[in-house]
Amino acid sequence: MNFDRITALGLVLALGLAGCGDHAHHEGDGHDHSSEGGGHTHAAPHGGLLVELGDHEANVELLLDAEAGTLTLFALGAHAEQPVRLSAAGIDLTLELPEGPVQFTLAPVAHGVTGETVGDTSEFKVQDPRLVGLTGLVGSLPAIEVRGARYTDLSFGGAR
């Protein structure tokens, strides 16, 4: 009799957990689902500025190293957890600098450890002395293609 109760309890527990699926979000899982927070958000894995692409389809993270004068773009999946490799030869973006808008082209970065190569990488980078001392990122990404979808006219930073 105890065996039947344990089996039934195990079955109920298993069905309950199976119902959670991949889209269940729990407190502390890195998501913000509050109505006050504007809905579903994610943390940038490298500590940069996260820019959502489409309706929760993918993300790019922009990471500024103002001391080194570098800006790195990481292409990420919908939950900003997994890198997404792109075939782009470079990614153009415009930053609002004190002297006005400036266009930068971020070059693909190869990584021997991950097997990422130019033409098949999730990381793009530019180094420029005008980025040294910059305190924030405000600008736009004219176009980027991720997993066959093209996203255009993306603004980031500041008031949107």
VMD Tcl script that builds the backbone (N, CA, C; Angstrom):
set m [mol new atoms 480]
animate dup $m
set s [atomselect $m all]
$s set {name element resname resid chain x y z} {
  {N N MET 1 A 0.816 -1.189 0.000}
  {CA C MET 1 A 0.000 0.000 0.000}
  {C C MET 1 A 0.863 1.258 0.000}
  {N N ASN 2 A 1.926 1.274 0.833}
  {CA C ASN 2 A 2.834 2.419 0.833}
  {C C ASN 2 A 3.507 2.578 -0.521}
  {N N PHE 3 A 3.781 1.442 -1.185}
  {CA C PHE 3 A 4.415 1.487 -2.489}
  {C C PHE 3 A 3.518 2.214 -3.492}
  {N N ASP 4 A 2.201 1.963 -3.440}
  {CA C ASP 4 A 1.262 2.633 -4.340}
  {C C ASP 4 A 1.234 4.137 -4.102}
  {N N ARG 5 A 1.273 4.550 -2.843}
  {CA C ARG 5 A 1.280 5.982 -2.526}
  {C C ARG 5 A 2.560 6.645 -3.022}
  {N N ILE 6 A 3.684 5.969 -2.809}
  {CA C ILE 6 A 4.974 6.512 -3.255}
  {C C ILE 6 A 4.998 6.609 -4.779}
  {N N THR 7 A 4.501 5.579 -5.449}
  {CA C THR 7 A 4.454 5.596 -6.912}
  {C C THR 7 A 3.565 6.732 -7.410}
  {N N ALA 8 A 2.385 6.878 -6.797}
  {CA C ALA 8 A 1.467 7.946 -7.197}
  {C C ALA 8 A 2.082 9.317 -6.951}
  {N N LEU 9 A 2.730 9.492 -5.802}
  {CA C LEU 9 A 3.376 10.762 -5.486}
  {C C LEU 9 A 4.489 11.062 -6.485}
  {N N GLY 10 A 5.274 10.047 -6.816}
  {CA C GLY 10 A 6.346 10.218 -7.799}
  {C C GLY 10 A 5.808 10.604 -9.161}
  {N N LEU 11 A 4.691 9.984 -9.558}
  {CA C LEU 11 A 4.078 10.297 -10.840}
  {C C LEU 11 A 3.561 11.732 -10.873}
  {N N VAL 12 A 2.910 12.163 -9.808}
  {CA C VAL 12 A 2.409 13.537 -9.724}
  {C C VAL 12 A 3.567 14.524 -9.784}
  {N N LEU 13 A 4.635 14.239 -9.048}
  {CA C LEU 13 A 5.807 15.110 -9.045}
  {C C LEU 13 A 6.435 15.177 -10.437}
  {N N ALA 14 A 6.581 14.035 -11.087}
  {CA C ALA 14 A 7.177 14.000 -12.423}
  {C C ALA 14 A 6.336 14.781 -13.424}
  {N N LEU 15 A 5.021 14.617 -13.369}
  {CA C LEU 15 A 4.148 15.360 -14.283}
  {C C LEU 15 A 4.196 16.854 -14.006}
  {N N GLY 16 A 4.273 17.217 -12.752}
  {CA C GLY 16 A 4.362 18.634 -12.396}
  {C C GLY 16 A 5.636 19.264 -12.907}
  {N N LEU 17 A 6.755 18.554 -12.769}
  {CA C LEU 17 A 8.030 19.082 -13.260}
  {C C LEU 17 A 8.061 19.120 -14.775}
  {N N ALA 18 A 7.484 18.124 -15.411}
  {CA C ALA 18 A 7.465 18.095 -16.874}
  {C C ALA 18 A 6.666 19.265 -17.430}
  {N N GLY 19 A 5.680 19.719 -16.711}
  {CA C GLY 19 A 4.866 20.843 -17.164}
  {C C GLY 19 A 5.611 22.153 -17.167}
  {N N CYS 20 A 6.743 22.231 -16.456}
  {CA C CYS 20 A 7.507 23.476 -16.400}
  {C C CYS 20 A 8.136 23.796 -17.743}
  {N N GLY 21 A 8.697 22.813 -18.419}
  {CA C GLY 21 A 9.282 23.016 -19.738}
  {C C GLY 21 A 10.417 24.016 -19.742}
  {N N ASP 22 A 10.863 24.374 -20.939}
  {CA C ASP 22 A 11.986 25.282 -21.107}
  {C C ASP 22 A 11.629 26.726 -20.818}
  {N N HIS 23 A 10.349 27.083 -20.830}
  {CA C HIS 23 A 9.978 28.473 -20.675}
  {C C HIS 23 A 9.526 28.820 -19.273}
  {N N ALA 24 A 9.672 27.896 -18.336}
  {CA C ALA 24 A 9.314 28.220 -16.957}
  {C C ALA 24 A 10.432 29.054 -16.364}
  {N N HIS 25 A 10.089 30.113 -15.683}
  {CA C HIS 25 A 11.081 30.986 -15.090}
  {C C HIS 25 A 10.792 31.093 -13.610}
  {N N HIS 26 A 11.825 30.993 -12.837}
  {CA C HIS 26 A 11.682 31.003 -11.397}
  {C C HIS 26 A 12.467 32.163 -10.824}
  {N N GLU 27 A 12.098 32.574 -9.651}
  {CA C GLU 27 A 12.804 33.670 -9.001}
  {C C GLU 27 A 14.283 33.321 -8.918}
  {N N GLY 28 A 15.124 34.265 -9.308}
  {CA C GLY 28 A 16.566 34.040 -9.244}
  {C C GLY 28 A 17.134 33.389 -10.484}
  {N N ASP 29 A 16.353 33.232 -11.566}
  {CA C ASP 29 A 16.869 32.579 -12.760}
  {C C ASP 29 A 17.486 33.551 -13.758}
  {N N GLY 30 A 17.656 34.825 -13.361}
  {CA C GLY 30 A 18.262 35.803 -14.252}
  {C C GLY 30 A 17.260 36.522 -15.129}
  {N N HIS 31 A 15.973 36.295 -14.928}
  {CA C HIS 31 A 14.925 36.937 -15.709}
  {C C HIS 31 A 14.148 37.898 -14.833}
  {N N ASP 32 A 13.595 38.905 -15.451}
  {CA C ASP 32 A 12.693 39.826 -14.769}
  {C C ASP 32 A 11.341 39.708 -15.448}
  {N N HIS 33 A 10.368 39.190 -14.712}
  {CA C HIS 33 A 9.040 39.016 -15.279}
  {C C HIS 33 A 8.019 39.933 -14.641}
  {N N SER 34 A 8.460 40.892 -13.880}
  {CA C SER 34 A 7.511 41.762 -13.194}
  {C C SER 34 A 6.857 42.705 -14.188}
  {N N SER 35 A 5.631 43.088 -13.893}
  {CA C SER 35 A 4.957 44.041 -14.772}
  {C C SER 35 A 5.572 45.419 -14.637}
  {N N GLU 36 A 6.159 45.706 -13.476}
  {CA C GLU 36 A 6.802 47.007 -13.280}
  {C C GLU 36 A 8.082 47.118 -14.084}
  {N N GLY 37 A 8.785 46.005 -14.292}
  {CA C GLY 37 A 10.059 46.016 -14.995}
  {C C GLY 37 A 9.910 46.014 -16.497}
  {N N GLY 38 A 8.699 46.079 -17.013}
  {CA C GLY 38 A 8.521 46.111 -18.453}
  {C C GLY 38 A 8.489 44.732 -19.061}
  {N N GLY 39 A 8.473 43.691 -18.241}
  {CA C GLY 39 A 8.348 42.346 -18.777}
  {C C GLY 39 A 9.615 41.550 -18.668}
  {N N HIS 40 A 9.906 40.830 -19.721}
  {CA C HIS 40 A 10.935 39.807 -19.755}
  {C C HIS 40 A 12.300 40.412 -20.098}
  {N N THR 41 A 13.230 40.377 -19.177}
  {CA C THR 41 A 14.572 40.890 -19.449}
  {C C THR 41 A 15.613 39.872 -19.011}
  {N N HIS 42 A 16.839 40.061 -19.482}
  {CA C HIS 42 A 17.940 39.164 -19.150}
  {C C HIS 42 A 19.153 39.980 -18.754}
  {N N ALA 43 A 20.056 39.341 -18.046}
  {CA C ALA 43 A 21.306 39.985 -17.663}
  {C C ALA 43 A 22.344 39.744 -18.757}
  {N N ALA 44 A 23.146 40.751 -19.024}
  {CA C ALA 44 A 24.224 40.622 -20.002}
  {C C ALA 44 A 25.336 39.764 -19.393}
  {N N PRO 45 A 25.704 38.652 -20.029}
  {CA C PRO 45 A 26.659 37.725 -19.423}
  {C C PRO 45 A 28.066 38.287 -19.216}
  {N N HIS 46 A 28.453 39.303 -19.975}
  {CA C HIS 46 A 29.789 39.879 -19.836}
  {C C HIS 46 A 29.761 41.211 -19.087}
  {N N GLY 47 A 28.576 41.608 -18.616}
  {CA C GLY 47 A 28.449 42.859 -17.876}
  {C C GLY 47 A 28.259 44.082 -18.745}
  {N N GLY 48 A 27.967 43.889 -20.017}
  {CA C GLY 48 A 27.789 45.007 -20.939}
  {C C GLY 48 A 26.342 45.434 -21.072}
  {N N LEU 49 A 26.042 46.084 -22.180}
  {CA C LEU 49 A 24.701 46.577 -22.494}
  {C C LEU 49 A 24.026 45.576 -23.422}
  {N N LEU 50 A 22.881 45.049 -23.002}
  {CA C LEU 50 A 22.161 44.050 -23.781}
  {C C LEU 50 A 21.117 44.728 -24.668}
  {N N VAL 51 A 21.112 44.369 -25.954}
  {CA C VAL 51 A 20.162 44.913 -26.919}
  {C C VAL 51 A 19.356 43.744 -27.481}
  {N N GLU 52 A 18.041 43.775 -27.271}
  {CA C GLU 52 A 17.176 42.700 -27.755}
  {C C GLU 52 A 16.928 42.852 -29.249}
  {N N LEU 53 A 16.953 41.736 -29.957}
  {CA C LEU 53 A 16.684 41.707 -31.394}
  {C C LEU 53 A 15.331 41.054 -31.617}
  {N N GLY 54 A 14.443 41.756 -32.292}
  {CA C GLY 54 A 13.119 41.208 -32.550}
  {C C GLY 54 A 12.321 41.064 -31.270}
  {N N ASP 55 A 11.349 40.186 -31.319}
  {CA C ASP 55 A 10.500 39.925 -30.166}
  {C C ASP 55 A 11.067 38.737 -29.408}
  {N N HIS 56 A 12.103 39.005 -28.627}
  {CA C HIS 56 A 12.749 37.969 -27.813}
  {C C HIS 56 A 13.329 36.847 -28.687}
  {N N GLU 57 A 13.915 37.223 -29.836}
  {CA C GLU 57 A 14.462 36.238 -30.763}
  {C C GLU 57 A 15.954 36.028 -30.567}
  {N N ALA 58 A 16.683 37.088 -30.254}
  {CA C ALA 58 A 18.128 37.023 -30.046}
  {C C ALA 58 A 18.542 38.312 -29.345}
  {N N ASN 59 A 19.814 38.411 -29.002}
  {CA C ASN 59 A 20.359 39.599 -28.342}
  {C C ASN 59 A 21.762 39.857 -28.850}
  {N N VAL 60 A 22.195 41.087 -28.730}
  {CA C VAL 60 A 23.615 41.397 -28.830}
  {C C VAL 60 A 23.989 42.114 -27.542}
  {N N GLU 61 A 25.189 41.843 -27.085}
  {CA C GLU 61 A 25.716 42.530 -25.911}
  {C C GLU 61 A 26.862 43.409 -26.371}
  {N N LEU 62 A 26.840 44.661 -25.946}
  {CA C LEU 62 A 27.912 45.603 -26.255}
  {C C LEU 62 A 28.705 45.839 -24.985}
  {N N LEU 63 A 29.999 45.572 -25.048}
  {CA C LEU 63 A 30.867 45.706 -23.887}
  {C C LEU 63 A 31.965 46.718 -24.190}
  {N N LEU 64 A 31.937 47.823 -23.470}
  {CA C LEU 64 A 32.923 48.889 -23.632}
  {C C LEU 64 A 34.027 48.728 -22.600}
  {N N ASP 65 A 35.272 48.745 -23.055}
  {CA C ASP 65 A 36.426 48.841 -22.163}
  {C C ASP 65 A 37.020 50.222 -22.426}
  {N N ALA 66 A 36.578 51.205 -21.628}
  {CA C ALA 66 A 36.968 52.598 -21.856}
  {C C ALA 66 A 38.441 52.836 -21.575}
  {N N GLU 67 A 39.047 51.992 -20.774}
  {CA C GLU 67 A 40.479 52.137 -20.491}
  {C C GLU 67 A 41.312 51.702 -21.696}
  {N N ALA 68 A 40.940 50.580 -22.303}
  {CA C ALA 68 A 41.669 50.064 -23.463}
  {C C ALA 68 A 41.187 50.680 -24.774}
  {N N GLY 69 A 40.021 51.340 -24.746}
  {CA C GLY 69 A 39.468 51.910 -25.967}
  {C C GLY 69 A 38.919 50.852 -26.903}
  {N N THR 70 A 38.310 49.801 -26.335}
  {CA C THR 70 A 37.743 48.746 -27.165}
  {C C THR 70 A 36.238 48.627 -26.942}
  {N N LEU 71 A 35.565 48.213 -27.989}
  {CA C LEU 71 A 34.145 47.908 -27.929}
  {C C LEU 71 A 33.972 46.525 -28.537}
  {N N THR 72 A 33.334 45.628 -27.778}
  {CA C THR 72 A 33.113 44.259 -28.224}
  {C C THR 72 A 31.618 44.002 -28.324}
  {N N LEU 73 A 31.207 43.353 -29.399}
  {CA C LEU 73 A 29.824 42.928 -29.583}
  {C C LEU 73 A 29.796 41.408 -29.512}
  {N N PHE 74 A 28.915 40.883 -28.667}
  {CA C PHE 74 A 28.700 39.442 -28.556}
  {C C PHE 74 A 27.303 39.134 -29.083}
  {N N ALA 75 A 27.180 38.229 -30.042}
  {CA C ALA 75 A 25.876 37.779 -30.532}
  {C C ALA 75 A 25.416 36.635 -29.636}
  {N N LEU 76 A 24.181 36.755 -29.134}
  {CA C LEU 76 A 23.661 35.799 -28.155}
  {C C LEU 76 A 22.261 35.340 -28.538}
  {N N GLY 77 A 21.871 34.201 -27.998}
  {CA C GLY 77 A 20.536 33.661 -28.226}
  {C C GLY 77 A 19.463 34.447 -27.496}
  {N N ALA 78 A 18.250 33.935 -27.543}
  {CA C ALA 78 A 17.081 34.622 -26.993}
  {C C ALA 78 A 17.188 34.910 -25.505}
  {N N HIS 79 A 17.824 34.023 -24.757}
  {CA C HIS 79 A 17.936 34.211 -23.313}
  {C C HIS 79 A 19.286 34.799 -22.909}
  {N N ALA 80 A 20.065 35.242 -23.885}
  {CA C ALA 80 A 21.368 35.880 -23.652}
  {C C ALA 80 A 22.312 34.980 -22.875}
  {N N GLU 81 A 22.201 33.676 -23.094}
  {CA C GLU 81 A 23.063 32.730 -22.392}
  {C C GLU 81 A 24.039 32.034 -23.332}
  {N N GLN 82 A 23.614 31.751 -24.555}
  {CA C GLN 82 A 24.434 30.998 -25.496}
  {C C GLN 82 A 24.907 31.894 -26.635}
  {N N PRO 83 A 26.184 31.766 -27.015}
  {CA C PRO 83 A 26.669 32.532 -28.167}
  {C C PRO 83 A 26.014 32.036 -29.454}
  {N N VAL 84 A 25.838 32.946 -30.384}
  {CA C VAL 84 A 25.294 32.623 -31.703}
  {C C VAL 84 A 26.320 33.090 -32.727}
  {N N ARG 85 A 26.812 32.160 -33.510}
  {CA C ARG 85 A 27.826 32.497 -34.512}
  {C C ARG 85 A 27.200 33.179 -35.723}
  {N N LEU 86 A 27.914 34.184 -36.209}
  {CA C LEU 86 A 27.471 34.950 -37.373}
  {C C LEU 86 A 28.506 34.823 -38.482}
  {N N SER 87 A 28.056 34.973 -39.709}
  {CA C SER 87 A 28.971 34.900 -40.851}
  {C C SER 87 A 29.419 36.275 -41.326}
  {N N ALA 88 A 29.024 37.324 -40.636}
  {CA C ALA 88 A 29.314 38.698 -41.061}
  {C C ALA 88 A 30.817 38.967 -41.146}
  {N N ALA 89 A 31.207 39.708 -42.177}
  {CA C ALA 89 A 32.602 40.119 -42.330}
  {C C ALA 89 A 32.938 41.278 -41.403}
  {N N GLY 90 A 31.921 41.922 -40.859}
  {CA C GLY 90 A 32.067 43.031 -39.926}
  {C C GLY 90 A 30.691 43.546 -39.567}
  {N N ILE 91 A 30.605 44.276 -38.469}
  {CA C ILE 91 A 29.329 44.842 -38.038}
  {C C ILE 91 A 29.518 46.335 -37.825}
  {N N ASP 92 A 28.721 47.120 -38.528}
  {CA C ASP 92 A 28.775 48.575 -38.402}
  {C C ASP 92 A 27.819 49.029 -37.315}
  {N N LEU 93 A 28.256 50.012 -36.549}
  {CA C LEU 93 A 27.366 50.681 -35.606}
  {C C LEU 93 A 27.813 52.115 -35.454}
  {N N THR 94 A 26.896 52.945 -35.006}
  {CA C THR 94 A 27.177 54.364 -34.800}
  {C C THR 94 A 27.050 54.673 -33.326}
  {N N LEU 95 A 28.042 55.362 -32.779}
  {CA C LEU 95 A 28.014 55.805 -31.387}
  {C C LEU 95 A 27.912 57.321 -31.342}
  {N N GLU 96 A 27.151 57.799 -30.371}
  {CA C GLU 96 A 27.072 59.237 -30.117}
  {C C GLU 96 A 28.235 59.599 -29.195}
  {N N LEU 97 A 29.241 60.261 -29.748}
  {CA C LEU 97 A 30.409 60.702 -28.990}
  {C C LEU 97 A 30.291 62.204 -28.734}
  {N N PRO 98 A 31.115 62.750 -27.838}
  {CA C PRO 98 A 31.044 64.193 -27.573}
  {C C PRO 98 A 31.169 65.045 -28.840}
  {N N GLU 99 A 31.954 64.587 -29.819}
  {CA C GLU 99 A 32.120 65.355 -31.061}
  {C C GLU 99 A 31.022 65.078 -32.086}
  {N N GLY 100 A 30.075 64.206 -31.747}
  {CA C GLY 100 A 28.972 63.888 -32.654}
  {C C GLY 100 A 28.938 62.408 -32.976}
  {N N PRO 101 A 28.043 61.992 -33.875}
  {CA C PRO 101 A 27.933 60.578 -34.223}
  {C C PRO 101 A 29.154 60.094 -35.003}
  {N N VAL 102 A 29.653 58.916 -34.619}
  {CA C VAL 102 A 30.817 58.321 -35.279}
  {C C VAL 102 A 30.490 56.864 -35.597}
  {N N GLN 103 A 30.757 56.470 -36.848}
  {CA C GLN 103 A 30.521 55.083 -37.252}
  {C C GLN 103 A 31.777 54.256 -37.010}
  {N N PHE 104 A 31.577 53.060 -36.472}
  {CA C PHE 104 A 32.657 52.104 -36.234}
  {C C PHE 104 A 32.297 50.795 -36.925}
  {N N THR 105 A 33.307 50.080 -37.393}
  {CA C THR 105 A 33.114 48.735 -37.923}
  {C C THR 105 A 33.827 47.765 -37.002}
  {N N LEU 106 A 33.061 46.853 -36.417}
  {CA C LEU 106 A 33.615 45.850 -35.519}
  {C C LEU 106 A 33.999 44.631 -36.345}
  {N N ALA 107 A 35.235 44.167 -36.163}
  {CA C ALA 107 A 35.766 43.050 -36.938}
  {C C ALA 107 A 35.503 41.726 -36.225}
  {N N PRO 108 A 35.317 40.646 -36.990}
  {CA C PRO 108 A 35.108 39.337 -36.379}
  {C C PRO 108 A 36.352 38.881 -35.624}
  {N N VAL 109 A 36.125 38.161 -34.514}
  {CA C VAL 109 A 37.217 37.673 -33.669}
  {C C VAL 109 A 37.206 36.146 -33.695}
  {N N ALA 110 A 38.346 35.553 -34.029}
  {CA C ALA 110 A 38.489 34.094 -34.023}
  {C C ALA 110 A 38.950 33.628 -32.643}
  {N N HIS 111 A 38.515 32.439 -32.256}
  {CA C HIS 111 A 38.914 31.842 -30.979}
  {C C HIS 111 A 39.289 30.387 -31.211}
  {N N GLY 112 A 40.560 30.065 -31.007}
  {CA C GLY 112 A 41.016 28.689 -31.190}
  {C C GLY 112 A 40.360 27.706 -30.244}
  {N N VAL 113 A 40.105 28.133 -29.016}
  {CA C VAL 113 A 39.533 27.238 -28.006}
  {C C VAL 113 A 38.109 26.824 -28.379}
  {N N THR 114 A 37.296 27.766 -28.853}
  {CA C THR 114 A 35.897 27.473 -29.179}
  {C C THR 114 A 35.718 27.017 -30.621}
  {N N GLY 115 A 36.760 27.177 -31.428}
  {CA C GLY 115 A 36.655 26.822 -32.835}
  {C C GLY 115 A 36.033 27.913 -33.686}
  {N N GLU 116 A 35.753 29.071 -33.079}
  {CA C GLU 116 A 35.176 30.170 -33.847}
  {C C GLU 116 A 36.244 30.750 -34.769}
  {N N THR 117 A 35.833 31.070 -35.983}
  {CA C THR 117 A 36.743 31.620 -36.977}
  {C C THR 117 A 36.125 32.881 -37.576}
  {N N VAL 118 A 36.943 33.647 -38.268}
  {CA C VAL 118 A 36.418 34.792 -39.007}
  {C C VAL 118 A 35.424 34.229 -40.021}
  {N N GLY 119 A 34.224 34.756 -40.013}
  {CA C GLY 119 A 33.166 34.228 -40.866}
  {C C GLY 119 A 32.275 33.219 -40.163}
  {N N ASP 120 A 32.632 32.861 -38.922}
  {CA C ASP 120 A 31.835 31.924 -38.118}
  {C C ASP 120 A 32.140 32.179 -36.643}
  {N N THR 121 A 31.734 33.369 -36.165}
  {CA C THR 121 A 32.060 33.764 -34.798}
  {C C THR 121 A 30.902 34.535 -34.169}
  {N N SER 122 A 30.899 34.545 -32.852}
  {CA C SER 122 A 29.867 35.288 -32.118}
  {C C SER 122 A 30.416 36.597 -31.553}
  {N N GLU 123 A 31.702 36.865 -31.779}
  {CA C GLU 123 A 32.341 38.050 -31.184}
  {C C GLU 123 A 32.934 38.954 -32.260}
  {N N PHE 124 A 32.688 40.258 -32.089}
  {CA C PHE 124 A 33.200 41.274 -33.005}
  {C C PHE 124 A 33.777 42.401 -32.166}
  {N N LYS 125 A 34.877 43.004 -32.631}
  {CA C LYS 125 A 35.569 43.979 -31.785}
  {C C LYS 125 A 36.193 45.093 -32.613}
  {N N VAL 126 A 36.268 46.279 -31.978}
  {CA C VAL 126 A 36.985 47.408 -32.552}
  {C C VAL 126 A 37.790 48.063 -31.434}
  {N N GLN 127 A 38.969 48.556 -31.793}
  {CA C GLN 127 A 39.764 49.360 -30.860}
  {C C GLN 127 A 39.980 50.710 -31.528}
  {N N ASP 128 A 39.699 51.773 -30.760}
  {CA C ASP 128 A 39.801 53.116 -31.316}
  {C C ASP 128 A 40.091 54.082 -30.171}
  {N N PRO 129 A 41.051 54.996 -30.345}
  {CA C PRO 129 A 41.376 55.936 -29.266}
  {C C PRO 129 A 40.199 56.825 -28.860}
  {N N ARG 130 A 39.228 57.018 -29.760}
  {CA C ARG 130 A 38.062 57.838 -29.403}
  {C C ARG 130 A 37.162 57.156 -28.368}
  {N N LEU 131 A 37.370 55.876 -28.135}
  {CA C LEU 131 A 36.583 55.146 -27.132}
  {C C LEU 131 A 37.190 55.247 -25.732}
  {N N VAL 132 A 38.450 55.668 -25.648}
  {CA C VAL 132 A 39.121 55.807 -24.348}
  {C C VAL 132 A 38.407 56.882 -23.530}
  {N N GLY 133 A 38.047 56.527 -22.311}
  {CA C GLY 133 A 37.400 57.471 -21.405}
  {C C GLY 133 A 35.905 57.631 -21.604}
  {N N LEU 134 A 35.338 56.958 -22.597}
  {CA C LEU 134 A 33.898 57.043 -22.837}
  {C C LEU 134 A 33.157 56.469 -21.627}
  {N N THR 135 A 32.101 57.146 -21.196}
  {CA C THR 135 A 31.421 56.725 -19.965}
  {C C THR 135 A 30.118 55.969 -20.199}
  {N N GLY 136 A 29.657 55.863 -21.412}
  {CA C GLY 136 A 28.424 55.136 -21.687}
  {C C GLY 136 A 28.265 54.896 -23.166}
  {N N LEU 137 A 27.306 54.062 -23.501}
  {CA C LEU 137 A 27.052 53.738 -24.897}
  {C C LEU 137 A 25.664 54.217 -25.306}
  {N N VAL 138 A 25.638 55.108 -26.265}
  {CA C VAL 138 A 24.394 55.557 -26.879}
  {C C VAL 138 A 24.648 55.529 -28.375}
  {N N GLY 139 A 23.760 54.881 -29.106}
  {CA C GLY 139 A 23.971 54.816 -30.540}
  {C C GLY 139 A 22.950 53.957 -31.237}
  {N N SER 140 A 23.365 53.464 -32.407}
  {CA C SER 140 A 22.457 52.643 -33.204}
  {C C SER 140 A 23.229 51.595 -33.988}
  {N N LEU 141 A 22.527 50.539 -34.257}
  {CA C LEU 141 A 23.034 49.433 -35.058}
  {C C LEU 141 A 22.145 49.392 -36.301}
  {N N PRO 142 A 22.671 49.821 -37.469}
  {CA C PRO 142 A 21.812 49.923 -38.648}
  {C C PRO 142 A 21.224 48.589 -39.092}
  {N N ALA 143 A 22.022 47.512 -39.033}
  {CA C ALA 143 A 21.523 46.209 -39.476}
  {C C ALA 143 A 22.419 45.098 -38.956}
  {N N ILE 144 A 21.790 43.973 -38.626}
  {CA C ILE 144 A 22.523 42.774 -38.242}
  {C C ILE 144 A 21.665 41.573 -38.612}
  {N N GLU 145 A 22.316 40.521 -39.086}
  {CA C GLU 145 A 21.602 39.298 -39.436}
  {C C GLU 145 A 22.012 38.198 -38.470}
  {N N VAL 146 A 21.007 37.594 -37.832}
  {CA C VAL 146 A 21.233 36.519 -36.872}
  {C C VAL 146 A 20.293 35.371 -37.220}
  {N N ARG 147 A 20.860 34.199 -37.445}
  {CA C ARG 147 A 20.083 32.990 -37.757}
  {C C ARG 147 A 19.097 33.208 -38.902}
  {N N GLY 148 A 19.546 33.918 -39.925}
  {CA C GLY 148 A 18.721 34.129 -41.105}
  {C C GLY 148 A 17.716 35.265 -41.005}
  {N N ALA 149 A 17.594 35.874 -39.837}
  {CA C ALA 149 A 16.670 37.002 -39.666}
  {C C ALA 149 A 17.467 38.301 -39.672}
  {N N ARG 150 A 16.953 39.303 -40.364}
  {CA C ARG 150 A 17.630 40.603 -40.451}
  {C C ARG 150 A 16.915 41.598 -39.546}
  {N N TYR 151 A 17.695 42.259 -38.693}
  {CA C TYR 151 A 17.174 43.266 -37.765}
  {C C TYR 151 A 17.779 44.604 -38.161}
  {N N THR 152 A 16.953 45.645 -38.222}
  {CA C THR 152 A 17.433 46.946 -38.684}
  {C C THR 152 A 17.027 48.064 -37.734}
  {N N ASP 153 A 17.772 49.157 -37.832}
  {CA C ASP 153 A 17.475 50.397 -37.099}
  {C C ASP 153 A 17.302 50.175 -35.600}
  {N N LEU 154 A 18.296 49.559 -34.988}
  {CA C LEU 154 A 18.259 49.279 -33.554}
  {C C LEU 154 A 18.966 50.388 -32.790}
  {N N SER 155 A 18.276 51.000 -31.849}
  {CA C SER 155 A 18.878 52.025 -30.992}
  {C C SER 155 A 19.247 51.395 -29.661}
  {N N PHE 156 A 20.281 51.933 -29.024}
  {CA C PHE 156 A 20.673 51.414 -27.718}
  {C C PHE 156 A 21.192 52.536 -26.840}
  {N N GLY 157 A 21.115 52.299 -25.525}
  {CA C GLY 157 A 21.597 53.263 -24.539}
  {C C GLY 157 A 20.703 54.483 -24.458}
  {N N GLY 158 A 20.865 55.249 -23.390}
  {CA C GLY 158 A 20.116 56.501 -23.236}
  {C C GLY 158 A 18.620 56.310 -23.315}
  {N N ALA 159 A 17.906 57.384 -23.603}
  {CA C ALA 159 A 16.448 57.333 -23.753}
  {C C ALA 159 A 16.120 56.788 -25.129}
  {N N ARG 160 A 15.204 55.811 -25.176}
  {CA C ARG 160 A 14.847 55.208 -26.465}
  {C C ARG 160 A 13.465 55.570 -26.870}
}
mol reanalyze $m
mol bondsrecalc $m
mol representation Tube
mol addrep $m
